[in-house]
């Protein structure tokens, strides 16, 4: 495309949120153009074959689905499905482990074996009963106009739960409700995924992370995308194109000029540069990228705090705990070095500028729930995948020596996994066409380089509570420019693979918000 053209809406970025917005607007009869910098759509929600000669399509960056509303899947007619995991979590300790999931009595017995009584199990049921009740009330608001604080509190209609989630550091409730260190740690992990904070951080950043991890779908369940995460974004791209949207990959937006009524978007492609005009511009990129496109002062810096590791195995490893089948333990979330005190120690070490000595992480095996990501040969050989997500690994730890720090943290993380196993994980790794073990690690700096996530922050910036703060606008996607909207993870109610910011930006356009 070399000549200037005009569209009702130009969407900068073909990640899942941009595709959601494109599909909604195109279905409503708007002319839509999506400009995507990379050679394919999907952003962080893609499936790839990262190991040469190994036919396994891994969800390379994002990997589980909880926050995607069924409303979006239904309204866009997506051919996409998720599957429930049979086990919620498994947390090893010594030669045993805490198994949560399956039938209720088995979970109760597992708690009793750990603590010697039913107290922690009953506390667990009561605690998550409260969060599930809140989830049923909060989750539907994510695709409605942004409520104010008082309105959301009225929807929750439970002062004690509101205080636990929105007013007091989540560590207060964790320590009040649970006595066992291991149980406390398992609960706290939902407050730390991609978030560098202590249980008692006065900013309540950990509370915001916890909230988004327990409200998904109105249940808090984290499900496996059938076909991998790329199946979702492929379905979204198909829906957008089928509705009439134009998607141009290999086209990088370079500037946005707007008078609040009409806008021009400059872009760069392999065949040169160009300009396209639009009534609305929806930016599915970070607030930092938005500021750069508009020529505004830089947005506040962001910092990611995770290590993402992908592995392909020839078989699942044997566990030290012989009472549980590895197929059960790895089908849910497998917690490693995530006791409450261990998490606090790892945070303190990282805050002081040191790699955690016992890095906390969690693992799950996609292929136990959905083997469709395996090619025929890999499936016949019984291959499995492991996805590991490490906590308390802020970008600052990698600044001086990106590769050395990443490899050191990967080794320490796998050492912690090995401590739970009856054999080294290295003995189970598949080999690629060049004989190298099938394991790759991504630090925050890798994510910044590959996906332009600012500081490697998987949420683009710190999460916000899902209610209106000053300047948030009606849908939480508005900017100071009437016809420019932020539809990426950095919007209010953004973060995670949800499609919510894309939906809300489209709704803002369709009801005439933003000019």
The 8 nearest C-alpha neighbors of each residue, nearest first, counted from 0:
[[1, 2, 273, 3, 270, 268, 4, 272],
 [0, 2, 273, 3, 272, 271, 274, 270],
 [3, 1, 0, 4, 273, 274, 275, 272],
 [4, 2, 275, 274, 1, 273, 5, 276],
 [5, 3, 275, 276, 2, 6, 274, 277],
 [4, 6, 276, 277, 275, 7, 3, 278],
 [7, 5, 277, 8, 30, 31, 276, 9],
 [6, 8, 278, 30, 277, 29, 31, 279],
 [9, 7, 279, 31, 6, 277, 280, 278],
 [8, 10, 32, 280, 31, 33, 277, 281],
 [11, 9, 33, 281, 280, 282, 32, 12],
 [10, 12, 282, 34, 283, 33, 281, 9],
 [13, 11, 35, 283, 34, 14, 17, 10],
 [14, 12, 35, 40, 17, 18, 41, 33],
 [15, 13, 41, 42, 17, 16, 12, 40],
 [14, 16, 18, 17, 41, 232, 19, 498],
 [17, 15, 501, 498, 19, 18, 14, 487],
 [16, 18, 13, 20, 283, 14, 19, 15],
 [17, 19, 21, 15, 16, 20, 235, 13],
 [20, 18, 16, 501, 22, 21, 17, 498],
 [19, 21, 501, 505, 17, 23, 18, 22],
 [22, 20, 18, 24, 19, 23, 239, 25],
 [21, 23, 239, 19, 25, 20, 24, 238],
 [24, 22, 26, 20, 21, 25, 19, 505],
 [25, 23, 27, 21, 26, 29, 22, 505],
 [24, 26, 29, 28, 22, 27, 242, 23],
 [27, 25, 242, 23, 28, 24, 22, 29],
 [28, 26, 24, 25, 29, 23, 509, 22],
 [27, 29, 25, 26, 30, 24, 242, 243],
 [28, 30, 25, 24, 27, 7, 31, 8],
 [29, 31, 7, 6, 25, 8, 28, 244],
 [32, 30, 244, 8, 9, 6, 29, 25],
 [31, 33, 9, 245, 246, 244, 10, 8],
 [34, 32, 10, 246, 9, 11, 247, 245],
 [33, 35, 11, 247, 250, 12, 10, 248],
 [34, 36, 248, 12, 13, 250, 37, 251],
 [37, 35, 251, 250, 249, 248, 34, 38],
 [38, 36, 249, 39, 35, 248, 40, 250],
 [37, 39, 249, 248, 36, 40, 35, 250],
 [40, 38, 37, 248, 41, 35, 249, 13],
 [39, 41, 13, 14, 42, 35, 248, 37],
 [40, 42, 14, 44, 232, 45, 15, 13],
 [41, 43, 14, 44, 40, 45, 13, 450],
 [42, 44, 60, 45, 61, 41, 450, 14],
 [45, 43, 41, 228, 42, 61, 229, 60],
 [44, 46, 229, 41, 228, 43, 58, 59],
 [45, 47, 229, 58, 57, 56, 228, 59],
 [46, 48, 56, 57, 49, 59, 45, 58],
 [47, 49, 56, 55, 50, 57, 54, 53],
 [50, 48, 47, 51, 57, 56, 59, 53],
 [51, 49, 53, 431, 48, 437, 52, 432],
 [52, 50, 431, 432, 53, 49, 48, 433],
 [51, 53, 432, 431, 54, 50, 433, 48],
 [54, 52, 51, 50, 55, 431, 48, 432],
 [55, 53, 374, 52, 373, 48, 377, 56],
 [54, 56, 373, 48, 53, 372, 374, 57],
 [57, 55, 48, 47, 372, 46, 54, 373],
 [58, 56, 46, 59, 47, 55, 48, 227],
 [59, 57, 46, 62, 228, 227, 45, 60],
 [58, 60, 57, 46, 47, 61, 45, 309],
 [59, 61, 43, 58, 62, 44, 45, 307],
 [62, 60, 44, 43, 58, 59, 63, 228],
 [61, 63, 58, 228, 60, 64, 59, 227],
 [64, 62, 223, 222, 221, 224, 61, 65],
 [65, 63, 222, 221, 66, 223, 224, 496],
 [64, 66, 221, 215, 67, 220, 216, 222],
 [65, 67, 215, 497, 216, 68, 64, 496],
 [68, 66, 497, 65, 498, 496, 69, 64],
 [69, 67, 70, 71, 66, 216, 497, 72],
 [68, 70, 72, 71, 73, 67, 216, 74],
 [69, 71, 68, 73, 72, 74, 67, 75],
 [72, 70, 74, 73, 69, 68, 75, 67],
 [73, 71, 69, 77, 75, 70, 74, 76],
 [72, 74, 76, 70, 71, 75, 69, 77],
 [75, 73, 71, 76, 72, 70, 77, 69],
 [74, 76, 77, 73, 72, 71, 238, 22],
 [77, 75, 73, 74, 72, 78, 238, 71],
 [78, 76, 72, 79, 75, 234, 73, 235],
 [79, 77, 234, 76, 80, 72, 231, 230],
 [78, 80, 77, 231, 234, 230, 81, 225],
 [79, 81, 225, 224, 82, 78, 231, 77],
 [80, 82, 224, 223, 225, 222, 83, 79],
 [83, 81, 223, 222, 84, 224, 225, 80],
 [82, 84, 222, 85, 223, 81, 221, 368],
 [85, 83, 86, 331, 368, 222, 330, 82],
 [84, 86, 101, 83, 100, 87, 330, 331],
 [87, 85, 100, 331, 84, 88, 101, 330],
 [86, 88, 331, 100, 99, 332, 84, 85],
 [89, 87, 332, 331, 99, 86, 333, 98],
 [88, 90, 98, 333, 328, 97, 332, 99],
 [89, 91, 334, 97, 96, 333, 88, 98],
 [92, 90, 96, 95, 97, 419, 89, 93],
 [91, 93, 96, 95, 94, 90, 97, 419],
 [94, 92, 95, 91, 96, 419, 319, 320],
 [93, 95, 320, 319, 92, 96, 91, 321],
 [94, 96, 320, 92, 93, 91, 97, 319],
 [97, 95, 91, 92, 90, 98, 89, 320],
 [98, 96, 90, 89, 109, 91, 110, 99],
 [97, 99, 89, 109, 88, 106, 96, 100],
 [100, 98, 88, 106, 87, 89, 86, 97],
 [101, 99, 86, 87, 106, 102, 98, 85],
 [100, 102, 86, 85, 103, 105, 99, 106],
 [101, 103, 105, 104, 100, 106, 99, 107],
 [104, 102, 106, 105, 107, 101, 100, 99],
 [103, 105, 107, 106, 102, 108, 109, 101],
 [104, 106, 108, 107, 103, 102, 109, 101],
 [107, 105, 109, 103, 99, 104, 108, 100],
 [106, 108, 104, 110, 105, 109, 120, 103],
 [109, 107, 111, 105, 106, 110, 104, 112],
 [108, 110, 106, 112, 111, 107, 97, 98],
 [111, 109, 113, 107, 108, 112, 120, 114],
 [110, 112, 115, 116, 108, 114, 113, 109],
 [111, 113, 109, 110, 115, 114, 108, 116],
 [112, 114, 110, 111, 115, 109, 97, 96],
 [113, 115, 111, 116, 112, 110, 179, 119],
 [114, 116, 111, 112, 113, 117, 110, 118],
 [117, 115, 111, 118, 114, 119, 110, 112],
 [116, 118, 120, 111, 119, 121, 110, 107],
 [117, 119, 121, 120, 116, 122, 114, 111],
 [120, 118, 122, 121, 117, 123, 177, 110],
 [119, 121, 123, 117, 122, 118, 110, 107],
 [120, 122, 124, 118, 123, 119, 125, 117],
 [121, 123, 119, 125, 120, 124, 126, 118],
 [124, 122, 120, 126, 121, 125, 119, 127],
 [123, 125, 121, 127, 122, 126, 128, 120],
 [124, 126, 128, 122, 123, 127, 121, 129],
 [127, 125, 123, 129, 128, 124, 122, 130],
 [128, 126, 130, 129, 124, 125, 131, 123],
 [127, 129, 125, 131, 126, 130, 124, 132],
 [128, 130, 127, 132, 126, 131, 133, 125],
 [129, 131, 127, 133, 132, 128, 134, 126],
 [132, 130, 134, 128, 133, 129, 218, 127],
 [131, 133, 129, 135, 134, 130, 128, 136],
 [132, 134, 130, 136, 131, 135, 155, 137],
 [135, 133, 214, 217, 131, 137, 136, 132],
 [136, 134, 217, 132, 133, 137, 138, 131],
 [135, 137, 133, 134, 155, 138, 154, 139],
 [138, 136, 134, 140, 139, 135, 133, 155],
 [137, 139, 140, 217, 134, 141, 214, 135],
 [140, 138, 141, 137, 142, 136, 143, 135],
 [141, 139, 143, 138, 142, 137, 145, 144],
 [142, 140, 139, 143, 138, 492, 499, 465],
 [141, 143, 140, 499, 503, 139, 144, 502],
 [144, 142, 140, 141, 145, 139, 474, 503],
 [145, 143, 474, 473, 146, 142, 140, 141],
 [144, 146, 474, 473, 466, 467, 143, 475],
 [147, 145, 466, 150, 151, 467, 144, 148],
 [146, 148, 467, 466, 150, 149, 151, 145],
 [149, 147, 151, 466, 150, 152, 467, 146],
 [148, 150, 152, 151, 147, 153, 146, 154],
 [151, 149, 153, 147, 152, 148, 146, 154],
 [150, 152, 154, 148, 153, 149, 146, 147],
 [151, 153, 149, 155, 154, 150, 148, 156],
 [152, 154, 156, 150, 151, 155, 149, 157],
 [153, 155, 151, 156, 152, 136, 150, 137],
 [154, 156, 152, 153, 157, 133, 136, 151],
 [157, 155, 153, 154, 152, 158, 161, 133],
 [158, 156, 160, 155, 159, 161, 152, 153],
 [157, 159, 161, 160, 162, 156, 152, 155],
 [160, 158, 162, 161, 157, 163, 164, 156],
 [161, 159, 163, 162, 157, 158, 164, 129],
 [162, 160, 158, 164, 163, 159, 165, 157],
 [161, 163, 166, 159, 165, 160, 164, 167],
 [164, 162, 160, 161, 167, 165, 172, 166],
 [163, 165, 161, 162, 206, 160, 166, 169],
 [166, 164, 162, 161, 163, 167, 206, 203],
 [165, 167, 162, 163, 164, 168, 161, 203],
 [166, 168, 163, 162, 169, 165, 171, 164],
 [169, 167, 199, 170, 203, 171, 200, 201],
 [168, 170, 171, 172, 206, 198, 167, 173],
 [169, 171, 198, 173, 199, 168, 172, 174],
 [172, 170, 169, 174, 173, 168, 175, 167],
 [173, 171, 175, 174, 169, 170, 176, 163],
 [174, 172, 170, 176, 175, 171, 177, 183],
 [175, 173, 171, 172, 177, 176, 170, 178],
 [174, 176, 172, 173, 177, 171, 178, 170],
 [175, 177, 173, 174, 172, 122, 178, 126],
 [176, 178, 174, 173, 175, 179, 183, 119],
 [179, 177, 180, 174, 176, 119, 183, 175],
 [180, 178, 182, 181, 177, 183, 114, 119],
 [179, 181, 183, 339, 182, 338, 184, 178],
 [182, 180, 338, 184, 183, 179, 339, 185],
 [181, 183, 185, 184, 179, 180, 186, 177],
 [184, 182, 180, 186, 181, 339, 185, 173],
 [183, 185, 339, 338, 187, 181, 182, 186],
 [184, 186, 182, 188, 187, 183, 181, 337],
 [187, 185, 183, 184, 188, 182, 189, 173],
 [186, 188, 184, 189, 190, 185, 183, 191],
 [187, 189, 191, 190, 185, 186, 184, 192],
 [188, 190, 209, 187, 191, 212, 192, 186],
 [191, 189, 209, 205, 208, 188, 187, 206],
 [192, 190, 194, 188, 189, 193, 205, 195],
 [193, 191, 194, 189, 190, 390, 188, 208],
 [192, 194, 304, 305, 191, 303, 457, 195],
 [195, 193, 191, 192, 304, 196, 205, 208],
 [196, 194, 304, 391, 191, 393, 193, 197],
 [197, 195, 205, 194, 200, 198, 191, 204],
 [196, 198, 200, 199, 346, 343, 205, 195],
 [197, 199, 170, 200, 169, 168, 196, 205],
 [200, 198, 168, 170, 197, 201, 169, 171],
 [199, 201, 197, 202, 203, 198, 196, 168],
 [202, 200, 203, 199, 168, 204, 167, 197],
 [201, 203, 204, 200, 205, 168, 199, 206],
 [204, 202, 206, 205, 201, 168, 200, 207],
 [203, 205, 207, 202, 206, 208, 196, 200],
 [204, 206, 190, 208, 203, 207, 196, 209],
 [207, 205, 209, 203, 204, 208, 169, 164],
 [206, 208, 210, 204, 209, 205, 464, 462],
 [207, 209, 190, 205, 206, 211, 210, 212],
 [210, 208, 190, 206, 189, 212, 207, 211],
 [211, 209, 207, 212, 213, 208, 206, 214],
 [212, 210, 208, 209, 213, 214, 207, 215],
 [211, 213, 209, 210, 189, 214, 219, 208],
 [212, 214, 219, 210, 211, 215, 209, 130],
 [215, 213, 134, 219, 217, 211, 138, 218],
 [216, 214, 66, 219, 65, 217, 213, 218],
 [215, 217, 218, 66, 65, 68, 219, 214],
 [216, 218, 135, 134, 214, 215, 138, 219],
 [219, 217, 216, 131, 220, 215, 214, 134],
 [218, 220, 213, 215, 214, 217, 216, 212],
 [221, 219, 218, 65, 222, 215, 216, 213],
 [222, 220, 65, 64, 63, 219, 223, 215],
 [221, 223, 64, 83, 82, 63, 81, 65],
 [222, 224, 82, 81, 63, 225, 64, 83],
 [225, 223, 81, 227, 228, 226, 80, 64],
 [224, 226, 81, 227, 80, 369, 223, 82],
 [227, 225, 372, 230, 371, 224, 228, 369],
 [228, 226, 224, 229, 58, 225, 230, 46],
 [227, 229, 230, 58, 45, 44, 231, 224],
 [228, 230, 45, 46, 232, 231, 227, 44],
 [229, 231, 233, 228, 226, 227, 232, 234],
 [232, 230, 234, 229, 233, 228, 79, 235],
 [231, 233, 235, 229, 41, 234, 15, 230],
 [232, 234, 236, 230, 235, 231, 229, 237],
 [235, 233, 237, 231, 232, 236, 77, 78],
 [236, 234, 232, 238, 237, 233, 18, 239],
 [235, 237, 239, 233, 238, 234, 18, 232],
 [236, 238, 234, 240, 235, 239, 241, 233],
 [239, 237, 235, 241, 236, 240, 22, 234],
 [240, 238, 22, 236, 242, 244, 237, 241],
 [239, 241, 244, 243, 237, 242, 238, 236],
 [242, 240, 238, 243, 239, 237, 244, 22],
 [241, 243, 26, 239, 25, 240, 244, 238],
 [242, 244, 240, 241, 25, 239, 245, 30],
 [245, 243, 240, 31, 239, 25, 32, 242],
 [244, 246, 32, 33, 31, 240, 243, 247],
 [247, 245, 33, 32, 34, 244, 248, 240],
 [246, 248, 34, 33, 35, 250, 245, 249],
 [249, 247, 35, 38, 250, 39, 37, 36],
 [248, 250, 36, 38, 37, 268, 35, 251],
 [251, 249, 268, 36, 248, 35, 34, 267],
 [250, 252, 36, 267, 266, 35, 253, 249],
 [251, 253, 266, 265, 254, 267, 11, 250],
 [252, 254, 266, 265, 292, 251, 267, 255],
 [255, 253, 292, 265, 264, 252, 293, 256],
 [254, 256, 264, 293, 292, 263, 265, 257],
 [257, 255, 263, 262, 293, 264, 254, 258],
 [256, 258, 262, 259, 261, 263, 255, 260],
 [257, 259, 260, 261, 262, 256, 480, 482],
 [258, 260, 481, 482, 257, 480, 261, 262],
 [261, 259, 258, 482, 278, 514, 262, 257],
 [262, 260, 278, 257, 277, 259, 258, 263],
 [263, 261, 257, 277, 256, 276, 278, 264],
 [262, 264, 276, 256, 275, 255, 277, 257],
 [265, 263, 255, 275, 274, 254, 276, 266],
 [264, 266, 274, 254, 253, 252, 273, 255],
 [265, 267, 252, 253, 251, 273, 272, 274],
 [266, 268, 272, 251, 250, 271, 252, 273],
 [269, 267, 250, 271, 270, 249, 272, 251],
 [268, 270, 271, 267, 249, 250, 272, 251],
 [271, 269, 268, 272, 267, 1, 0, 273],
 [272, 270, 268, 269, 267, 273, 1, 266],
 [273, 271, 267, 266, 268, 270, 1, 274],
 [272, 274, 266, 1, 265, 267, 3, 271],
 [275, 273, 265, 3, 264, 266, 263, 276],
 [274, 276, 3, 4, 264, 263, 5, 265],
 [277, 275, 5, 263, 262, 4, 6, 264],
 [278, 276, 6, 262, 7, 279, 8, 5],
 [277, 279, 261, 7, 8, 262, 260, 6],
 [280, 278, 8, 482, 277, 483, 7, 9],
 [279, 281, 483, 9, 8, 10, 484, 482],
 [282, 280, 10, 484, 485, 483, 486, 11],
 [283, 281, 11, 485, 284, 486, 10, 484],
 [284, 282, 487, 486, 12, 17, 11, 485],
 [285, 283, 487, 282, 288, 12, 289, 286],
 [284, 286, 288, 287, 459, 489, 289, 487],
 [287, 285, 289, 288, 290, 489, 298, 284],
 [288, 286, 298, 285, 290, 289, 297, 291],
 [289, 287, 291, 285, 290, 286, 284, 292],
 [288, 290, 286, 292, 291, 287, 285, 293],
 [291, 289, 295, 293, 287, 288, 292, 297],
 [290, 292, 288, 294, 289, 293, 295, 287],
 [291, 293, 254, 289, 255, 290, 294, 253],
 [294, 292, 255, 290, 295, 291, 254, 289],
 [293, 295, 291, 292, 290, 296, 254, 255],
 [294, 296, 290, 293, 291, 297, 292, 289],
 [295, 297, 290, 298, 294, 291, 293, 287],
 [298, 296, 290, 287, 295, 299, 291, 300],
 [297, 299, 287, 286, 300, 290, 296, 295],
 [300, 298, 297, 301, 287, 286, 460, 296],
 [301, 299, 298, 302, 453, 454, 287, 460],
 [300, 302, 460, 454, 453, 456, 299, 303],
 [303, 301, 454, 456, 394, 455, 304, 393],
 [456, 302, 304, 455, 454, 443, 393, 394],
 [393, 305, 303, 392, 193, 391, 195, 394],
 [306, 304, 392, 390, 389, 193, 391, 303],
 [305, 307, 389, 442, 441, 388, 392, 308],
 [306, 308, 388, 441, 440, 387, 389, 305],
 [309, 307, 440, 387, 439, 386, 441, 388],
 [310, 308, 386, 439, 438, 385, 387, 440],
 [311, 309, 438, 385, 437, 384, 312, 386],
 [310, 312, 384, 437, 429, 383, 428, 385],
 [313, 311, 428, 429, 383, 314, 427, 382],
 [312, 314, 382, 429, 427, 428, 383, 381],
 [315, 313, 312, 382, 427, 383, 316, 381],
 [314, 316, 312, 325, 317, 427, 383, 313],
 [317, 315, 427, 314, 424, 318, 422, 420],
 [316, 318, 421, 420, 422, 325, 315, 319],
 [319, 317, 420, 421, 320, 321, 419, 316],
 [318, 320, 421, 420, 94, 321, 419, 317],
 [319, 321, 95, 94, 318, 322, 323, 96],
 [320, 322, 323, 319, 318, 324, 95, 94],
 [323, 321, 320, 324, 95, 96, 319, 318],
 [324, 322, 321, 325, 320, 328, 327, 318],
 [323, 325, 326, 327, 328, 322, 321, 318],
 [326, 324, 328, 327, 329, 323, 318, 317],
 [327, 325, 324, 329, 328, 330, 367, 315],
 [328, 326, 330, 325, 324, 329, 86, 323],
 [327, 329, 325, 89, 326, 330, 331, 333],
 [330, 328, 363, 331, 364, 327, 326, 333],
 [331, 329, 327, 364, 363, 328, 367, 326],
 [330, 332, 88, 86, 87, 329, 363, 84],
 [331, 333, 88, 363, 362, 334, 89, 361],
 [332, 334, 89, 362, 361, 88, 90, 329],
 [335, 333, 361, 90, 337, 332, 360, 89],
 [334, 336, 360, 337, 359, 361, 416, 333],
 [337, 335, 359, 338, 341, 357, 358, 360],
 [338, 336, 359, 335, 184, 342, 341, 334],
 [337, 339, 184, 181, 341, 340, 180, 336],
 [338, 340, 184, 342, 180, 341, 183, 181],
 [341, 339, 343, 342, 338, 344, 180, 184],
 [340, 342, 338, 344, 339, 343, 337, 345],
 [343, 341, 345, 339, 340, 344, 337, 338],
 [342, 344, 340, 346, 341, 345, 347, 339],
 [345, 343, 341, 347, 346, 342, 340, 348],
 [344, 346, 355, 342, 348, 347, 343, 341],
 [347, 345, 343, 349, 344, 348, 391, 350],
 [346, 348, 350, 344, 345, 349, 343, 351],
 [347, 349, 345, 351, 353, 346, 350, 355],
 [348, 350, 353, 352, 346, 351, 347, 354],
 [351, 349, 347, 352, 348, 346, 353, 393],
 [352, 350, 348, 349, 353, 347, 346, 354],
 [351, 353, 349, 350, 396, 348, 354, 395],
 [354, 352, 349, 348, 351, 355, 396, 350],
 [353, 355, 349, 356, 348, 396, 408, 352],
 [356, 354, 345, 358, 357, 348, 349, 353],
 [355, 357, 358, 354, 345, 411, 348, 353],
 [358, 356, 355, 359, 336, 415, 411, 345],
 [359, 357, 355, 412, 356, 345, 360, 336],
 [360, 358, 336, 337, 390, 335, 389, 357],
 [361, 359, 389, 335, 388, 390, 334, 358],
 [360, 362, 334, 333, 388, 387, 335, 332],
 [363, 361, 387, 333, 386, 332, 388, 385],
 [362, 364, 332, 329, 386, 330, 385, 331],
 [363, 365, 385, 330, 329, 384, 366, 367],
 [366, 364, 367, 368, 369, 384, 363, 223],
 [365, 367, 370, 369, 368, 364, 383, 384],
 [368, 366, 365, 369, 364, 330, 370, 326],
 [367, 369, 366, 365, 84, 370, 330, 82],
 [368, 370, 366, 371, 367, 225, 365, 372],
 [371, 369, 366, 372, 373, 367, 368, 365],
 [370, 372, 373, 369, 226, 225, 366, 374],
 [373, 371, 56, 226, 370, 55, 227, 374],
 [374, 372, 55, 371, 378, 377, 370, 54],
 [373, 375, 54, 377, 376, 55, 378, 372],
 [376, 374, 378, 377, 379, 373, 54, 380],
 [375, 377, 379, 378, 374, 380, 54, 373],
 [378, 376, 380, 374, 382, 379, 375, 373],
 [377, 379, 381, 375, 380, 376, 373, 382],
 [380, 378, 376, 381, 377, 375, 382, 374],
 [379, 381, 377, 378, 382, 376, 313, 375],
 [382, 380, 378, 379, 377, 313, 314, 383],
 [381, 383, 313, 377, 312, 380, 314, 378],
 [384, 382, 312, 366, 311, 314, 313, 381],
 [385, 383, 311, 364, 310, 312, 366, 365],
 [384, 386, 364, 310, 363, 309, 311, 387],
 [385, 387, 309, 362, 363, 308, 364, 310],
 [388, 386, 362, 308, 361, 307, 309, 385],
 [387, 389, 307, 361, 360, 306, 308, 362],
 [388, 390, 360, 306, 305, 359, 307, 387],
 [389, 391, 305, 359, 360, 392, 192, 304],
 [390, 392, 304, 195, 346, 393, 305, 345],
 [391, 393, 304, 305, 390, 306, 394, 349],
 [304, 394, 392, 395, 303, 396, 391, 305],
 [393, 395, 443, 396, 397, 303, 304, 302],
 [394, 396, 398, 397, 393, 352, 302, 399],
 [397, 395, 394, 398, 393, 352, 354, 353],
 [398, 396, 401, 395, 404, 394, 400, 399],
 [397, 399, 395, 401, 400, 396, 394, 444],
 [398, 400, 397, 401, 396, 395, 404, 403],
 [399, 401, 403, 397, 398, 404, 402, 405],
 [402, 400, 397, 404, 403, 398, 405, 399],
 [403, 401, 405, 404, 400, 406, 397, 407],
 [404, 402, 406, 400, 405, 401, 407, 397],
 [403, 405, 407, 397, 401, 406, 402, 400],
 [404, 406, 402, 408, 403, 407, 409, 401],
 [405, 407, 409, 403, 408, 404, 410, 402],
 [408, 406, 404, 410, 409, 405, 403, 411],
 [407, 409, 411, 405, 410, 406, 412, 404],
 [410, 408, 406, 412, 407, 411, 405, 413],
 [409, 411, 407, 413, 408, 412, 414, 406],
 [412, 410, 414, 408, 409, 413, 407, 415],
 [411, 413, 409, 415, 414, 358, 410, 408],
 [414, 412, 416, 410, 415, 411, 417, 409],
 [415, 413, 417, 411, 412, 416, 410, 418],
 [414, 416, 418, 412, 413, 417, 411, 357],
 [415, 417, 413, 414, 418, 419, 335, 412],
 [418, 416, 414, 420, 419, 423, 415, 413],
 [417, 419, 415, 416, 420, 414, 421, 319],
 [420, 418, 417, 416, 319, 318, 91, 421],
 [421, 419, 318, 417, 319, 422, 418, 317],
 [420, 422, 319, 318, 317, 419, 423, 316],
 [423, 421, 420, 317, 424, 316, 417, 426],
 [424, 422, 425, 417, 426, 420, 421, 427],
 [423, 425, 426, 427, 417, 316, 422, 428],
 [426, 424, 423, 428, 427, 436, 422, 413],
 [425, 427, 424, 423, 428, 422, 316, 429],
 [428, 426, 312, 425, 424, 313, 314, 316],
 [429, 427, 312, 425, 426, 436, 313, 437],
 [428, 430, 312, 313, 437, 311, 436, 427],
 [431, 429, 436, 434, 435, 437, 428, 432],
 [430, 432, 434, 433, 51, 435, 50, 52],
 [431, 433, 52, 51, 434, 430, 53, 435],
 [434, 432, 431, 435, 51, 430, 52, 436],
 [433, 435, 430, 431, 432, 436, 429, 437],
 [434, 436, 430, 431, 433, 437, 432, 429],
 [437, 435, 430, 438, 429, 428, 431, 434],
 [438, 436, 430, 311, 429, 310, 428, 431],
 [437, 439, 310, 309, 436, 311, 440, 308],
 [438, 440, 309, 308, 310, 437, 441, 307],
 [439, 441, 308, 307, 309, 442, 306, 438],
 [442, 440, 307, 445, 306, 308, 446, 443],
 [441, 443, 306, 445, 444, 405, 446, 305],
 [444, 442, 455, 446, 394, 445, 303, 447],
 [445, 443, 447, 442, 446, 455, 448, 394],
 [446, 444, 448, 442, 443, 447, 441, 449],
 [447, 445, 455, 443, 449, 444, 448, 450],
 [446, 448, 451, 452, 455, 444, 445, 450],
 [449, 447, 445, 446, 451, 450, 444, 452],
 [448, 450, 446, 447, 451, 445, 452, 444],
 [449, 451, 446, 452, 447, 448, 42, 43],
 [452, 450, 447, 448, 453, 449, 446, 455],
 [451, 453, 447, 455, 450, 456, 459, 446],
 [454, 452, 455, 456, 447, 301, 451, 459],
 [453, 455, 302, 456, 301, 303, 447, 452],
 [454, 456, 443, 447, 303, 452, 446, 453],
 [303, 457, 455, 459, 302, 454, 458, 452],
 [456, 458, 459, 455, 303, 193, 452, 494],
 [457, 459, 494, 460, 456, 488, 489, 495],
 [460, 458, 456, 489, 285, 457, 488, 452],
 [461, 459, 301, 458, 489, 456, 462, 302],
 [462, 460, 463, 458, 459, 204, 301, 194],
 [461, 463, 207, 460, 208, 458, 464, 494],
 [464, 462, 491, 465, 207, 461, 492, 204],
 [463, 465, 466, 207, 462, 492, 491, 165],
 [466, 464, 492, 463, 491, 467, 141, 145],
 [465, 467, 147, 146, 148, 464, 145, 468],
 [468, 466, 147, 471, 145, 146, 148, 469],
 [467, 469, 471, 470, 466, 147, 148, 472],
 [468, 470, 471, 467, 472, 147, 466, 475],
 [469, 471, 472, 468, 467, 477, 478, 475],
 [472, 470, 475, 468, 467, 469, 477, 473],
 [473, 471, 475, 470, 477, 474, 476, 467],
 [472, 474, 145, 144, 475, 471, 477, 467],
 [475, 473, 144, 145, 476, 472, 503, 507],
 [474, 476, 491, 471, 472, 477, 473, 490],
 [477, 475, 485, 490, 474, 484, 504, 486],
 [476, 478, 484, 472, 475, 485, 471, 479],
 [477, 479, 480, 484, 483, 476, 485, 481],
 [480, 478, 481, 477, 483, 470, 482, 484],
 [481, 479, 478, 483, 259, 482, 257, 513],
 [480, 482, 513, 259, 514, 483, 479, 478],
 [483, 481, 279, 513, 259, 480, 514, 260],
 [482, 484, 280, 480, 481, 281, 279, 478],
 [483, 485, 281, 477, 476, 478, 282, 486],
 [486, 484, 282, 476, 281, 487, 490, 283],
 [485, 487, 500, 283, 501, 282, 504, 281],
 [488, 486, 283, 284, 489, 485, 490, 500],
 [487, 489, 493, 494, 490, 458, 459, 500],
 [490, 488, 459, 487, 493, 460, 285, 286],
 [491, 489, 493, 476, 488, 487, 485, 492],
 [490, 492, 475, 493, 463, 465, 476, 489],
 [493, 491, 465, 490, 141, 500, 463, 494],
 [494, 492, 488, 490, 491, 489, 500, 487],
 [493, 495, 488, 458, 489, 496, 492, 462],
 [494, 496, 497, 458, 493, 66, 488, 457],
 [497, 495, 498, 67, 66, 64, 494, 44],
 [496, 498, 67, 66, 499, 495, 68, 494],
 [497, 499, 16, 501, 500, 19, 67, 502],
 [498, 500, 502, 497, 501, 503, 142, 493],
 [501, 499, 486, 503, 502, 493, 498, 487],
 [500, 502, 16, 20, 486, 19, 498, 504],
 [503, 501, 499, 505, 500, 20, 504, 19],
 [502, 504, 506, 500, 505, 501, 474, 499],
 [503, 505, 507, 501, 506, 502, 486, 476],
 [506, 504, 20, 508, 502, 503, 507, 24],
 [505, 507, 503, 509, 508, 504, 510, 502],
 [508, 506, 512, 504, 505, 510, 509, 503],
 [509, 507, 511, 505, 506, 510, 512, 504],
 [510, 508, 506, 511, 507, 505, 24, 512],
 [509, 511, 507, 508, 512, 506, 505, 513],
 [512, 510, 508, 509, 507, 514, 513, 506],
 [513, 511, 507, 508, 514, 510, 509, 473],
 [512, 514, 481, 482, 511, 508, 477, 507],
 [513, 481, 512, 482, 511, 260, 259, 508]]
